[in-house]
Amino acid sequence: MSIDKKEIEQYLTEVKEAVESDRYRIDRNSRRQDNIDLFLDYVIDEAKAKEILLSLTVLDFSEILQNEHRGFEHEQLYVFGKDVILLERNGTEVSAHILF
């Protein structure tokens, strides 16, 4: 799947507008175990997650995946990865690579 920088910038603009106006959610269900693990393994709250989302750039873009969940096959999932410093629940500060 081919995508150019302008398309990614446009996507990020729309995402950031939604985040800034609180029209988003980080799903924590059985299909989003990585999201659940993020909040269980690290000291992170919604405000920190929002800060990370707003800091995403085109350079953090990884790939586009086709959604394979029944009823959502028409959706494309934009994947971003970002290295951030987070505090593990055991008290150790680590650099974590988070996928969005």
C-alpha distance (Angstrom), angle and dihedral (degrees) to the residues before:
residue distance angle dihedral
M1 . . .
S2 3.79 . .
I3 3.79 121.3 .
D4 3.77 131.6 166.3
K5 3.79 132.5 -143.6
K6 3.82 93.3 -103.0
E7 3.81 91.8 57.2
I8 3.80 91.1 50.7
E9 3.82 90.9 48.0
Q10 3.81 90.1 51.1
Y11 3.81 91.2 48.9
L12 3.83 91.3 49.5
T13 3.80 91.2 48.5
E14 3.81 90.5 54.8
V15 3.81 92.5 45.1
K16 3.79 93.2 49.0
E17 3.81 91.5 48.6
A18 3.81 88.8 53.5
V19 3.82 92.3 46.7
E20 3.81 93.4 47.8
S21 3.81 90.9 52.1
D22 3.84 93.0 43.1
R23 3.81 93.3 -115.0
Y24 3.82 95.0 135.7
R25 3.77 141.0 72.2
I26 3.76 136.4 -159.5
D27 3.78 103.0 -131.1
R28 3.78 116.5 -133.0
N29 3.77 104.9 -171.6
S30 3.80 136.8 118.3
R31 3.82 91.3 -80.5
R32 3.82 91.2 53.2
Q33 3.79 101.8 52.2
D34 3.83 91.2 146.7
N35 3.81 89.1 60.9
I36 3.79 91.3 49.8
D37 3.81 90.9 48.4
L38 3.80 91.8 50.0
F39 3.80 92.3 59.0
L40 3.83 92.9 40.5
D41 3.81 97.8 46.8
Y42 3.81 100.3 40.2
V43 3.78 137.6 44.1
I44 3.79 96.8 -111.6
D45 3.76 131.6 136.2
E46 3.79 134.1 -170.0
A47 3.82 91.8 -89.4
K48 3.82 92.3 55.6
A49 3.81 91.4 45.0
K50 3.81 89.1 51.3
E51 3.81 90.3 49.6
I52 3.82 90.3 52.5
L53 3.81 92.8 48.0
L54 3.80 91.0 50.4
S55 3.81 90.5 50.9
L56 3.82 94.5 58.0
T57 3.79 116.1 120.0
V58 3.79 136.0 -173.5
L59 3.81 87.7 -97.4
D60 3.84 89.2 63.3
F61 3.82 91.2 59.8
S62 3.82 115.0 114.3
E63 3.79 111.3 169.3
I64 3.78 148.5 -43.7
L65 3.79 118.3 -106.9
Q66 3.77 129.1 -168.2
N67 3.80 111.2 -118.3
E68 3.79 107.1 -116.0
H69 3.81 98.2 -171.7
R70 3.80 114.4 115.5
G71 3.78 111.2 -98.0
F72 3.81 93.0 18.0
E73 3.80 100.1 67.9
H74 3.83 90.1 117.2
E75 3.81 91.4 64.4
Q76 3.77 126.5 94.8
L77 3.79 117.3 -150.1
Y78 3.78 116.8 -143.8
V79 3.82 109.1 -150.4
F80 3.79 121.7 -152.8
G81 3.79 127.8 178.0
K82 3.78 125.3 -159.6
D83 3.79 133.7 179.3
V84 3.80 110.9 -135.6
I85 3.79 135.6 165.7
L86 3.80 111.2 -114.6
L87 3.79 134.8 169.2
E88 3.79 114.0 -117.3
R89 3.79 115.6 -134.2
N90 3.84 87.8 -110.5
G91 3.81 89.4 61.7
T92 3.82 100.9 -102.7
E93 3.80 117.2 129.7
V94 3.80 110.1 -136.2
S95 3.76 140.6 169.6
A96 3.79 107.5 -110.9
H97 3.79 128.6 -168.4
I98 3.79 107.5 -140.8
L99 3.80 124.9 -166.8
F100 3.79 120.8 -150.0
